[in-house]
Amino acid sequence: MKLWFVQIALNFLWSPVFFGAQQPGLALVVVVAALVAVLAFIAVAWNKDRLGAVLFIPYAASNCGRG
């Protein structure tokens, strides 16, 4: 759950950084960190909840498209 909360917080942080602060470089750092957190979540969840891990794959892909 910690990884899930981290990626949610980073996902939330991206919009204010990109649109509010108009800092695309910093927003890229945030989205890459969010992607790392999502991929880590998938890796950790893979053995415990395979369906949950698989369902996060499109979410990881959507983070790749944002950066």
N, CA, C, O and CB atoms as a CASP TS submission, in Angstrom:
PFRMAT TS
TARGET T0000
AUTHOR 0000-0000-0000
METHOD Language model
MODEL 1
PARENT N/A
ATOM      1  N   MET     1       0.817  -1.200   0.000  1.00  0.00           N
ATOM      2  CA  MET     1       0.000   0.000   0.000  1.00  0.00           C
ATOM      3  C   MET     1       0.863   1.268   0.000  1.00  0.00           C
ATOM      4  O   MET     1       0.441   2.304  -0.513  1.00  0.00           O
ATOM      5  CB  MET     1      -0.930  -0.004   1.206  1.00  0.00           C
ATOM      6  N   LYS     2       2.046   1.189   0.564  1.00  0.00           N
ATOM      7  CA  LYS     2       2.908   2.375   0.584  1.00  0.00           C
ATOM      8  C   LYS     2       3.247   2.826  -0.836  1.00  0.00           C
ATOM      9  O   LYS     2       3.195   4.016  -1.148  1.00  0.00           O
ATOM     10  CB  LYS     2       4.201   2.088   1.372  1.00  0.00           C
ATOM     11  N   LEU     3       3.594   1.869  -1.689  1.00  0.00           N
ATOM     12  CA  LEU     3       3.907   2.226  -3.075  1.00  0.00           C
ATOM     13  C   LEU     3       2.688   2.819  -3.782  1.00  0.00           C
ATOM     14  O   LEU     3       2.817   3.739  -4.588  1.00  0.00           O
ATOM     15  CB  LEU     3       4.411   0.995  -3.842  1.00  0.00           C
ATOM     16  N   TRP     4       1.524   2.294  -3.479  1.00  0.00           N
ATOM     17  CA  TRP     4       0.298   2.806  -4.091  1.00  0.00           C
ATOM     18  C   TRP     4       0.079   4.254  -3.672  1.00  0.00           C
ATOM     19  O   TRP     4      -0.247   5.096  -4.509  1.00  0.00           O
ATOM     20  CB  TRP     4      -0.922   1.935  -3.697  1.00  0.00           C
ATOM     21  N   PHE     5       0.253   4.554  -2.395  1.00  0.00           N
ATOM     22  CA  PHE     5       0.088   5.936  -1.926  1.00  0.00           C
ATOM     23  C   PHE     5       1.145   6.864  -2.522  1.00  0.00           C
ATOM     24  O   PHE     5       0.853   8.017  -2.838  1.00  0.00           O
ATOM     25  CB  PHE     5       0.156   5.987  -0.397  1.00  0.00           C
ATOM     26  N   VAL     6       2.359   6.369  -2.673  1.00  0.00           N
ATOM     27  CA  VAL     6       3.423   7.185  -3.275  1.00  0.00           C
ATOM     28  C   VAL     6       3.068   7.548  -4.702  1.00  0.00           C
ATOM     29  O   VAL     6       3.187   8.710  -5.091  1.00  0.00           O
ATOM     30  CB  VAL     6       4.771   6.443  -3.239  1.00  0.00           C
ATOM     31  N   GLN     7       2.632   6.571  -5.494  1.00  0.00           N
ATOM     32  CA  GLN     7       2.316   6.883  -6.882  1.00  0.00           C
ATOM     33  C   GLN     7       1.083   7.771  -6.997  1.00  0.00           C
ATOM     34  O   GLN     7       1.002   8.585  -7.916  1.00  0.00           O
ATOM     35  CB  GLN     7       2.105   5.604  -7.669  1.00  0.00           C
ATOM     36  N   ILE     8       0.126   7.633  -6.089  1.00  0.00           N
ATOM     37  CA  ILE     8      -1.046   8.523  -6.095  1.00  0.00           C
ATOM     38  C   ILE     8      -0.601   9.952  -5.780  1.00  0.00           C
ATOM     39  O   ILE     8      -1.041  10.897  -6.434  1.00  0.00           O
ATOM     40  CB  ILE     8      -2.120   8.043  -5.063  1.00  0.00           C
ATOM     41  N   ALA     9       0.257  10.109  -4.794  1.00  0.00           N
ATOM     42  CA  ALA     9       0.737  11.449  -4.425  1.00  0.00           C
ATOM     43  C   ALA     9       1.523  12.075  -5.578  1.00  0.00           C
ATOM     44  O   ALA     9       1.351  13.256  -5.879  1.00  0.00           O
ATOM     45  CB  ALA     9       1.620  11.380  -3.153  1.00  0.00           C
ATOM     46  N   LEU    10       2.376  11.293  -6.216  1.00  0.00           N
ATOM     47  CA  LEU    10       3.144  11.820  -7.348  1.00  0.00           C
ATOM     48  C   LEU    10       2.233  12.164  -8.524  1.00  0.00           C
ATOM     49  O   LEU    10       2.429  13.171  -9.206  1.00  0.00           O
ATOM     50  CB  LEU    10       4.208  10.807  -7.789  1.00  0.00           C
ATOM     51  N   ASN    11       1.251  11.326  -8.746  1.00  0.00           N
ATOM     52  CA  ASN    11       0.296  11.595  -9.817  1.00  0.00           C
ATOM     53  C   ASN    11      -0.452  12.897  -9.547  1.00  0.00           C
ATOM     54  O   ASN    11      -0.652  13.698 -10.460  1.00  0.00           O
ATOM     55  CB  ASN    11      -0.697  10.427  -9.963  1.00  0.00           C
ATOM     56  N   PHE    12      -0.861  13.111  -8.312  1.00  0.00           N
ATOM     57  CA  PHE    12      -1.541  14.345  -7.940  1.00  0.00           C
ATOM     58  C   PHE    12      -0.609  15.547  -8.079  1.00  0.00           C
ATOM     59  O   PHE    12      -1.037  16.617  -8.511  1.00  0.00           O
ATOM     60  CB  PHE    12      -2.070  14.249  -6.507  1.00  0.00           C
ATOM     61  N   LEU    13       0.640  15.378  -7.722  1.00  0.00           N
ATOM     62  CA  LEU    13       1.609  16.470  -7.743  1.00  0.00           C
ATOM     63  C   LEU    13       1.928  16.949  -9.158  1.00  0.00           C
ATOM     64  O   LEU    13       2.266  18.115  -9.360  1.00  0.00           O
ATOM     65  CB  LEU    13       2.881  16.036  -7.059  1.00  0.00           C
ATOM     66  N   TRP    14       1.820  16.056 -10.128  1.00  0.00           N
ATOM     67  CA  TRP    14       2.216  16.388 -11.495  1.00  0.00           C
ATOM     68  C   TRP    14       1.456  17.591 -12.048  1.00  0.00           C
ATOM     69  O   TRP    14       2.080  18.490 -12.611  1.00  0.00           O
ATOM     70  CB  TRP    14       2.001  15.193 -12.398  1.00  0.00           C
ATOM     71  N   SER    15       0.148  17.637 -11.910  1.00  0.00           N
ATOM     72  CA  SER    15      -0.649  18.731 -12.490  1.00  0.00           C
ATOM     73  C   SER    15      -0.277  20.103 -11.926  1.00  0.00           C
ATOM     74  O   SER    15      -0.059  21.032 -12.705  1.00  0.00           O
ATOM     75  CB  SER    15      -2.126  18.473 -12.251  1.00  0.00           C
ATOM     76  N   PRO    16      -0.196  20.266 -10.601  1.00  0.00           N
ATOM     77  CA  PRO    16       0.207  21.576 -10.097  1.00  0.00           C
ATOM     78  C   PRO    16       1.617  21.990 -10.535  1.00  0.00           C
ATOM     79  O   PRO    16       1.877  23.170 -10.769  1.00  0.00           O
ATOM     80  CB  PRO    16       0.129  21.579  -8.596  1.00  0.00           C
ATOM     81  N   VAL    17       2.514  21.019 -10.643  1.00  0.00           N
ATOM     82  CA  VAL    17       3.878  21.347 -11.062  1.00  0.00           C
ATOM     83  C   VAL    17       3.890  21.749 -12.536  1.00  0.00           C
ATOM     84  O   VAL    17       4.518  22.741 -12.905  1.00  0.00           O
ATOM     85  CB  VAL    17       4.830  20.148 -10.820  1.00  0.00           C
ATOM     86  N   PHE    18       3.204  20.987 -13.370  1.00  0.00           N
ATOM     87  CA  PHE    18       3.230  21.251 -14.805  1.00  0.00           C
ATOM     88  C   PHE    18       2.398  22.473 -15.170  1.00  0.00           C
ATOM     89  O   PHE    18       2.882  23.368 -15.863  1.00  0.00           O
ATOM     90  CB  PHE    18       2.730  20.039 -15.568  1.00  0.00           C
ATOM     91  N   PHE    19       1.148  22.517 -14.708  1.00  0.00           N
ATOM     92  CA  PHE    19       0.253  23.600 -15.099  1.00  0.00           C
ATOM     93  C   PHE    19       0.355  24.814 -14.178  1.00  0.00           C
ATOM     94  O   PHE    19       0.415  25.948 -14.653  1.00  0.00           O
ATOM     95  CB  PHE    19      -1.168  23.101 -15.120  1.00  0.00           C
ATOM     96  N   GLY    20       0.374  24.585 -12.871  1.00  0.00           N
ATOM     97  CA  GLY    20       0.392  25.691 -11.921  1.00  0.00           C
ATOM     98  C   GLY    20       1.730  26.408 -11.875  1.00  0.00           C
ATOM     99  O   GLY    20       1.799  27.625 -12.041  1.00  0.00           O
ATOM    100  N   ALA    21       2.789  25.645 -11.647  1.00  0.00           N
ATOM    101  CA  ALA    21       4.118  26.240 -11.534  1.00  0.00           C
ATOM    102  C   ALA    21       4.786  26.425 -12.899  1.00  0.00           C
ATOM    103  O   ALA    21       5.800  27.114 -13.013  1.00  0.00           O
ATOM    104  CB  ALA    21       4.997  25.377 -10.642  1.00  0.00           C
ATOM    105  N   GLN    22       4.216  25.810 -13.922  1.00  0.00           N
ATOM    106  CA  GLN    22       4.752  25.871 -15.284  1.00  0.00           C
ATOM    107  C   GLN    22       6.230  25.482 -15.312  1.00  0.00           C
ATOM    108  O   GLN    22       7.081  26.188 -15.855  1.00  0.00           O
ATOM    109  CB  GLN    22       4.566  27.281 -15.869  1.00  0.00           C
ATOM    110  N   GLN    23       6.490  24.340 -14.708  1.00  0.00           N
ATOM    111  CA  GLN    23       7.843  23.792 -14.625  1.00  0.00           C
ATOM    112  C   GLN    23       7.877  22.420 -15.318  1.00  0.00           C
ATOM    113  O   GLN    23       7.844  21.389 -14.647  1.00  0.00           O
ATOM    114  CB  GLN    23       8.307  23.674 -13.133  1.00  0.00           C
ATOM    115  N   PRO    24       7.942  22.406 -16.653  1.00  0.00           N
ATOM    116  CA  PRO    24       7.897  21.112 -17.350  1.00  0.00           C
ATOM    117  C   PRO    24       9.069  20.193 -17.016  1.00  0.00           C
ATOM    118  O   PRO    24       8.906  18.973 -17.015  1.00  0.00           O
ATOM    119  CB  PRO    24       7.862  21.342 -18.833  1.00  0.00           C
ATOM    120  N   GLY    25      10.235  20.744 -16.735  1.00  0.00           N
ATOM    121  CA  GLY    25      11.375  19.906 -16.361  1.00  0.00           C
ATOM    122  C   GLY    25      11.138  19.178 -15.053  1.00  0.00           C
ATOM    123  O   GLY    25      11.394  17.979 -14.942  1.00  0.00           O
ATOM    124  N   LEU    26      10.650  19.908 -14.069  1.00  0.00           N
ATOM    125  CA  LEU    26      10.339  19.296 -12.780  1.00  0.00           C
ATOM    126  C   LEU    26       9.168  18.320 -12.909  1.00  0.00           C
ATOM    127  O   LEU    26       9.146  17.277 -12.256  1.00  0.00           O
ATOM    128  CB  LEU    26      10.016  20.379 -11.738  1.00  0.00           C
ATOM    129  N   ALA    27       8.203  18.666 -13.752  1.00  0.00           N
ATOM    130  CA  ALA    27       7.064  17.773 -13.984  1.00  0.00           C
ATOM    131  C   ALA    27       7.530  16.458 -14.599  1.00  0.00           C
ATOM    132  O   ALA    27       6.979  15.399 -14.295  1.00  0.00           O
ATOM    133  CB  ALA    27       6.025  18.448 -14.899  1.00  0.00           C
ATOM    134  N   LEU    28       8.540  16.520 -15.460  1.00  0.00           N
ATOM    135  CA  LEU    28       9.099  15.300 -16.040  1.00  0.00           C
ATOM    136  C   LEU    28       9.722  14.433 -14.955  1.00  0.00           C
ATOM    137  O   LEU    28       9.566  13.212 -14.967  1.00  0.00           O
ATOM    138  CB  LEU    28      10.145  15.638 -17.116  1.00  0.00           C
ATOM    139  N   VAL    29      10.421  15.052 -14.026  1.00  0.00           N
ATOM    140  CA  VAL    29      11.004  14.307 -12.905  1.00  0.00           C
ATOM    141  C   VAL    29       9.895  13.639 -12.092  1.00  0.00           C
ATOM    142  O   VAL    29      10.027  12.483 -11.688  1.00  0.00           O
ATOM    143  CB  VAL    29      11.851  15.247 -11.999  1.00  0.00           C
ATOM    144  N   VAL    30       8.807  14.366 -11.856  1.00  0.00           N
ATOM    145  CA  VAL    30       7.687  13.822 -11.078  1.00  0.00           C
ATOM    146  C   VAL    30       7.056  12.641 -11.805  1.00  0.00           C
ATOM    147  O   VAL    30       6.773  11.613 -11.190  1.00  0.00           O
ATOM    148  CB  VAL    30       6.625  14.912 -10.815  1.00  0.00           C
ATOM    149  N   VAL    31       6.834  12.781 -13.117  1.00  0.00           N
ATOM    150  CA  VAL    31       6.166  11.702 -13.849  1.00  0.00           C
ATOM    151  C   VAL    31       7.076  10.473 -13.973  1.00  0.00           C
ATOM    152  O   VAL    31       6.588   9.343 -13.968  1.00  0.00           O
ATOM    153  CB  VAL    31       5.740  12.189 -15.250  1.00  0.00           C
ATOM    154  N   VAL    32       8.367  10.679 -14.081  1.00  0.00           N
ATOM    155  CA  VAL    32       9.290   9.533 -14.108  1.00  0.00           C
ATOM    156  C   VAL    32       9.286   8.840 -12.745  1.00  0.00           C
ATOM    157  O   VAL    32       9.293   7.611 -12.676  1.00  0.00           O
ATOM    158  CB  VAL    32      10.737   9.988 -14.485  1.00  0.00           C
ATOM    159  N   ALA    33       9.275   9.615 -11.670  1.00  0.00           N
ATOM    160  CA  ALA    33       9.194   9.024 -10.326  1.00  0.00           C
ATOM    161  C   ALA    33       7.879   8.266 -10.148  1.00  0.00           C
ATOM    162  O   ALA    33       7.857   7.196  -9.539  1.00  0.00           O
ATOM    163  CB  ALA    33       9.326  10.121  -9.241  1.00  0.00           C
ATOM    164  N   ALA    34       6.787   8.815 -10.676  1.00  0.00           N
ATOM    165  CA  ALA    34       5.491   8.133 -10.603  1.00  0.00           C
ATOM    166  C   ALA    34       5.536   6.823 -11.377  1.00  0.00           C
ATOM    167  O   ALA    34       5.014   5.808 -10.915  1.00  0.00           O
ATOM    168  CB  ALA    34       4.368   9.037 -11.152  1.00  0.00           C
ATOM    169  N   LEU    35       6.156   6.842 -12.549  1.00  0.00           N
ATOM    170  CA  LEU    35       6.278   5.617 -13.336  1.00  0.00           C
ATOM    171  C   LEU    35       7.095   4.569 -12.595  1.00  0.00           C
ATOM    172  O   LEU    35       6.735   3.392 -12.587  1.00  0.00           O
ATOM    173  CB  LEU    35       6.914   5.916 -14.692  1.00  0.00           C
ATOM    174  N   VAL    36       8.187   4.984 -11.975  1.00  0.00           N
ATOM    175  CA  VAL    36       9.003   4.048 -11.187  1.00  0.00           C
ATOM    176  C   VAL    36       8.177   3.456 -10.047  1.00  0.00           C
ATOM    177  O   VAL    36       8.258   2.258  -9.776  1.00  0.00           O
ATOM    178  CB  VAL    36      10.263   4.756 -10.623  1.00  0.00           C
ATOM    179  N   ALA    37       7.385   4.291  -9.382  1.00  0.00           N
ATOM    180  CA  ALA    37       6.546   3.803  -8.280  1.00  0.00           C
ATOM    181  C   ALA    37       5.497   2.815  -8.785  1.00  0.00           C
ATOM    182  O   ALA    37       5.236   1.804  -8.132  1.00  0.00           O
ATOM    183  CB  ALA    37       5.859   4.980  -7.564  1.00  0.00           C
ATOM    184  N   VAL    38       4.894   3.097  -9.938  1.00  0.00           N
ATOM    185  CA  VAL    38       3.894   2.184 -10.501  1.00  0.00           C
ATOM    186  C   VAL    38       4.545   0.855 -10.888  1.00  0.00           C
ATOM    187  O   VAL    38       4.002  -0.211 -10.601  1.00  0.00           O
ATOM    188  CB  VAL    38       3.202   2.823 -11.732  1.00  0.00           C
ATOM    189  N   LEU    39       5.697   0.919 -11.535  1.00  0.00           N
ATOM    190  CA  LEU    39       6.385  -0.317 -11.916  1.00  0.00           C
ATOM    191  C   LEU    39       6.817  -1.115 -10.687  1.00  0.00           C
ATOM    192  O   LEU    39       6.767  -2.345 -10.692  1.00  0.00           O
ATOM    193  CB  LEU    39       7.605   0.001 -12.789  1.00  0.00           C
ATOM    194  N   ALA    40       7.240  -0.414  -9.637  1.00  0.00           N
ATOM    195  CA  ALA    40       7.595  -1.101  -8.388  1.00  0.00           C
ATOM    196  C   ALA    40       6.357  -1.748  -7.773  1.00  0.00           C
ATOM    197  O   ALA    40       6.431  -2.862  -7.254  1.00  0.00           O
ATOM    198  CB  ALA    40       8.240  -0.112  -7.381  1.00  0.00           C
ATOM    199  N   PHE    41       5.226  -1.057  -7.829  1.00  0.00           N
ATOM    200  CA  PHE    41       3.979  -1.625  -7.318  1.00  0.00           C
ATOM    201  C   PHE    41       3.622  -2.893  -8.091  1.00  0.00           C
ATOM    202  O   PHE    41       3.242  -3.900  -7.494  1.00  0.00           O
ATOM    203  CB  PHE    41       2.830  -0.593  -7.412  1.00  0.00           C
ATOM    204  N   ILE    42       3.743  -2.845  -9.414  1.00  0.00           N
ATOM    205  CA  ILE    42       3.440  -4.018 -10.234  1.00  0.00           C
ATOM    206  C   ILE    42       4.346  -5.181  -9.841  1.00  0.00           C
ATOM    207  O   ILE    42       3.886  -6.313  -9.693  1.00  0.00           O
ATOM    208  CB  ILE    42       3.601  -3.693 -11.736  1.00  0.00           C
ATOM    209  N   ALA    43       5.625  -4.897  -9.675  1.00  0.00           N
ATOM    210  CA  ALA    43       6.579  -5.952  -9.313  1.00  0.00           C
ATOM    211  C   ALA    43       6.263  -6.564  -7.956  1.00  0.00           C
ATOM    212  O   ALA    43       6.323  -7.783  -7.794  1.00  0.00           O
ATOM    213  CB  ALA    43       7.997  -5.399  -9.307  1.00  0.00           C
ATOM    214  N   VAL    44       5.930  -5.732  -6.990  1.00  0.00           N
ATOM    215  CA  VAL    44       5.627  -6.234  -5.639  1.00  0.00           C
ATOM    216  C   VAL    44       4.297  -6.988  -5.629  1.00  0.00           C
ATOM    217  O   VAL    44       4.175  -8.022  -4.972  1.00  0.00           O
ATOM    218  CB  VAL    44       5.583  -5.066  -4.622  1.00  0.00           C
ATOM    219  N   ALA    45       3.311  -6.478  -6.349  1.00  0.00           N
ATOM    220  CA  ALA    45       1.979  -7.085  -6.347  1.00  0.00           C
ATOM    221  C   ALA    45       1.915  -8.355  -7.191  1.00  0.00           C
ATOM    222  O   ALA    45       0.990  -9.150  -7.026  1.00  0.00           O
ATOM    223  CB  ALA    45       0.958  -6.088  -6.852  1.00  0.00           C
ATOM    224  N   TRP    46       2.873  -8.563  -8.088  1.00  0.00           N
ATOM    225  CA  TRP    46       2.811  -9.665  -9.052  1.00  0.00           C
ATOM    226  C   TRP    46       2.588 -11.017  -8.373  1.00  0.00           C
ATOM    227  O   TRP    46       1.767 -11.804  -8.844  1.00  0.00           O
ATOM    228  CB  TRP    46       4.092  -9.710  -9.873  1.00  0.00           C
ATOM    229  N   ASN    47       3.286 -11.300  -7.299  1.00  0.00           N
ATOM    230  CA  ASN    47       3.142 -12.601  -6.626  1.00  0.00           C
ATOM    231  C   ASN    47       1.963 -12.646  -5.663  1.00  0.00           C
ATOM    232  O   ASN    47       1.458 -13.728  -5.363  1.00  0.00           O
ATOM    233  CB  ASN    47       4.410 -12.935  -5.874  1.00  0.00           C
ATOM    234  N   LYS    48       1.521 -11.507  -5.179  1.00  0.00           N
ATOM    235  CA  LYS    48       0.441 -11.470  -4.199  1.00  0.00           C
ATOM    236  C   LYS    48      -0.929 -11.332  -4.846  1.00  0.00           C
ATOM    237  O   LYS    48      -1.900 -11.945  -4.402  1.00  0.00           O
ATOM    238  CB  LYS    48       0.660 -10.335  -3.234  1.00  0.00           C
ATOM    239  N   ASP    49      -1.000 -10.522  -5.895  1.00  0.00           N
ATOM    240  CA  ASP    49      -2.291 -10.243  -6.547  1.00  0.00           C
ATOM    241  C   ASP    49      -2.032 -10.023  -8.032  1.00  0.00           C
ATOM    242  O   ASP    49      -1.924  -8.886  -8.490  1.00  0.00           O
ATOM    243  CB  ASP    49      -3.008  -8.989  -5.908  1.00  0.00           C
ATOM    244  N   ARG    50      -1.933 -11.111  -8.773  1.00  0.00           N
ATOM    245  CA  ARG    50      -1.569 -11.046 -10.189  1.00  0.00           C
ATOM    246  C   ARG    50      -2.547 -10.180 -10.979  1.00  0.00           C
ATOM    247  O   ARG    50      -2.123  -9.389 -11.821  1.00  0.00           O
ATOM    248  CB  ARG    50      -1.517 -12.453 -10.788  1.00  0.00           C
ATOM    249  N   LEU    51      -3.843 -10.314 -10.722  1.00  0.00           N
ATOM    250  CA  LEU    51      -4.826  -9.507 -11.448  1.00  0.00           C
ATOM    251  C   LEU    51      -4.634  -8.023 -11.162  1.00  0.00           C
ATOM    252  O   LEU    51      -4.688  -7.201 -12.077  1.00  0.00           O
ATOM    253  CB  LEU    51      -6.251  -9.934 -11.075  1.00  0.00           C
ATOM    254  N   GLY    52      -4.414  -7.682  -9.914  1.00  0.00           N
ATOM    255  CA  GLY    52      -4.168  -6.284  -9.557  1.00  0.00           C
ATOM    256  C   GLY    52      -2.928  -5.735 -10.253  1.00  0.00           C
ATOM    257  O   GLY    52      -2.922  -4.592 -10.710  1.00  0.00           O
ATOM    258  N   ALA    53      -1.890  -6.541 -10.332  1.00  0.00           N
ATOM    259  CA  ALA    53      -0.652  -6.118 -11.015  1.00  0.00           C
ATOM    260  C   ALA    53      -0.903  -5.921 -12.506  1.00  0.00           C
ATOM    261  O   ALA    53      -0.459  -4.930 -13.085  1.00  0.00           O
ATOM    262  CB  ALA    53       0.476  -7.159 -10.801  1.00  0.00           C
ATOM    263  N   VAL    54      -1.603  -6.848 -13.121  1.00  0.00           N
ATOM    264  CA  VAL    54      -1.888  -6.754 -14.558  1.00  0.00           C
ATOM    265  C   VAL    54      -2.746  -5.532 -14.857  1.00  0.00           C
ATOM    266  O   VAL    54      -2.550  -4.871 -15.877  1.00  0.00           O
ATOM    267  CB  VAL    54      -2.594  -8.030 -15.057  1.00  0.00           C
ATOM    268  N   LEU    55      -3.681  -5.232 -13.989  1.00  0.00           N
ATOM    269  CA  LEU    55      -4.556  -4.082 -14.217  1.00  0.00           C
ATOM    270  C   LEU    55      -3.812  -2.749 -14.088  1.00  0.00           C
ATOM    271  O   LEU    55      -4.308  -1.721 -14.549  1.00  0.00           O
ATOM    272  CB  LEU    55      -5.719  -4.117 -13.238  1.00  0.00           C
ATOM    273  N   PHE    56      -2.657  -2.754 -13.480  1.00  0.00           N
ATOM    274  CA  PHE    56      -1.853  -1.533 -13.380  1.00  0.00           C
ATOM    275  C   PHE    56      -0.962  -1.312 -14.606  1.00  0.00           C
ATOM    276  O   PHE    56      -0.383  -0.236 -14.755  1.00  0.00           O
ATOM    277  CB  PHE    56      -0.993  -1.585 -12.131  1.00  0.00           C
ATOM    278  N   ILE    57      -0.847  -2.298 -15.472  1.00  0.00           N
ATOM    279  CA  ILE    57      -0.005  -2.147 -16.665  1.00  0.00           C
ATOM    280  C   ILE    57      -0.504  -1.022 -17.572  1.00  0.00           C
ATOM    281  O   ILE    57       0.319  -0.216 -18.005  1.00  0.00           O
ATOM    282  CB  ILE    57       0.040  -3.461 -17.448  1.00  0.00           C
ATOM    283  N   PRO    58      -1.802  -0.914 -17.887  1.00  0.00           N
ATOM    284  CA  PRO    58      -2.254   0.233 -18.700  1.00  0.00           C
ATOM    285  C   PRO    58      -2.009   1.575 -18.006  1.00  0.00           C
ATOM    286  O   PRO    58      -1.740   2.578 -18.667  1.00  0.00           O
ATOM    287  CB  PRO    58      -3.743   0.093 -19.018  1.00  0.00           C
ATOM    288  N   TYR    59      -2.100   1.589 -16.690  1.00  0.00           N
ATOM    289  CA  TYR    59      -1.827   2.809 -15.928  1.00  0.00           C
ATOM    290  C   TYR    59      -0.360   3.217 -16.087  1.00  0.00           C
ATOM    291  O   TYR    59      -0.049   4.398 -16.241  1.00  0.00           O
ATOM    292  CB  TYR    59      -2.171   2.605 -14.431  1.00  0.00           C
ATOM    293  N   ALA    60       0.531   2.229 -16.047  1.00  0.00           N
ATOM    294  CA  ALA    60       1.958   2.516 -16.270  1.00  0.00           C
ATOM    295  C   ALA    60       2.168   3.045 -17.690  1.00  0.00           C
ATOM    296  O   ALA    60       2.939   3.980 -17.906  1.00  0.00           O
ATOM    297  CB  ALA    60       2.824   1.240 -16.035  1.00  0.00           C
ATOM    298  N   ALA    61       1.481   2.444 -18.640  1.00  0.00           N
ATOM    299  CA  ALA    61       1.609   2.884 -20.031  1.00  0.00           C
ATOM    300  C   ALA    61       1.104   4.323 -20.203  1.00  0.00           C
ATOM    301  O   ALA    61       1.673   5.092 -20.978  1.00  0.00           O
ATOM    302  CB  ALA    61       0.831   1.933 -20.964  1.00  0.00           C
ATOM    303  N   SER    62       0.049   4.682 -19.490  1.00  0.00           N
ATOM    304  CA  SER    62      -0.468   6.047 -19.607  1.00  0.00           C
ATOM    305  C   SER    62       0.505   7.051 -18.986  1.00  0.00           C
ATOM    306  O   SER    62       0.586   8.189 -19.447  1.00  0.00           O
ATOM    307  CB  SER    62      -1.850   6.159 -18.933  1.00  0.00           C
ATOM    308  N   ASN    63       1.235   6.650 -17.959  1.00  0.00           N
ATOM    309  CA  ASN    63       2.269   7.521 -17.388  1.00  0.00           C
ATOM    310  C   ASN    63       3.415   7.709 -18.363  1.00  0.00           C
ATOM    311  O   ASN    63       4.025   8.778 -18.397  1.00  0.00           O
ATOM    312  CB  ASN    63       2.793   6.945 -16.069  1.00  0.00           C
ATOM    313  N   CYS    64       3.717   6.693 -19.154  1.00  0.00           N
ATOM    314  CA  CYS    64       4.781   6.809 -20.167  1.00  0.00           C
ATOM    315  C   CYS    64       4.386   7.849 -21.227  1.00  0.00           C
ATOM    316  O   CYS    64       5.242   8.580 -21.725  1.00  0.00           O
ATOM    317  CB  CYS    64       5.057   5.423 -20.840  1.00  0.00           C
ATOM    318  N   GLY    65       3.130   7.911 -21.561  1.00  0.00           N
ATOM    319  CA  GLY    65       2.671   8.832 -22.584  1.00  0.00           C
ATOM    320  C   GLY    65       2.608  10.273 -22.117  1.00  0.00           C
ATOM    321  O   GLY    65       2.593  11.193 -22.935  1.00  0.00           O
ATOM    322  N   ARG    66       2.569  10.474 -20.806  1.00  0.00           N
ATOM    323  CA  ARG    66       2.450  11.840 -20.276  1.00  0.00           C
ATOM    324  C   ARG    66       3.784  12.549 -20.227  1.00  0.00           C
ATOM    325  O   ARG    66       3.831  13.771 -20.366  1.00  0.00           O
ATOM    326  CB  ARG    66       1.842  11.818 -18.891  1.00  0.00           C
ATOM    327  N   GLY    67       4.867  11.821 -20.033  1.00  0.00           N
ATOM    328  CA  GLY    67       6.168  12.435 -19.837  1.00  0.00           C
ATOM    329  C   GLY    67       6.815  12.903 -21.045  1.00  0.00           C
ATOM    330  O   GLY    67       7.922  13.438 -20.985  1.00  0.00           O
TER
END
